[in-house]
């Protein structure tokens, strides 16, 4: 979803967490001069595969902290895009 590419292009074909080198939504937003914040559960796939990009990363221990962090980031209004990535399905 964040790459807009098929597995053949981004390289993820199994449940693994490689650092992605392909272009992503985050790269496009940063190139346009905007700031991105990514709040995710520590060591989750989204926390790991988009690293080494000029984003503000917030890794939290559990879903409630991700939600709290993302809510605070939206309220602070310092980022143009805030992505929250909790892990648990409800």
Order of alpha helices (4+ residues) and beta strands (2+ residues): alpha-alpha-beta-alpha-beta-alpha-beta
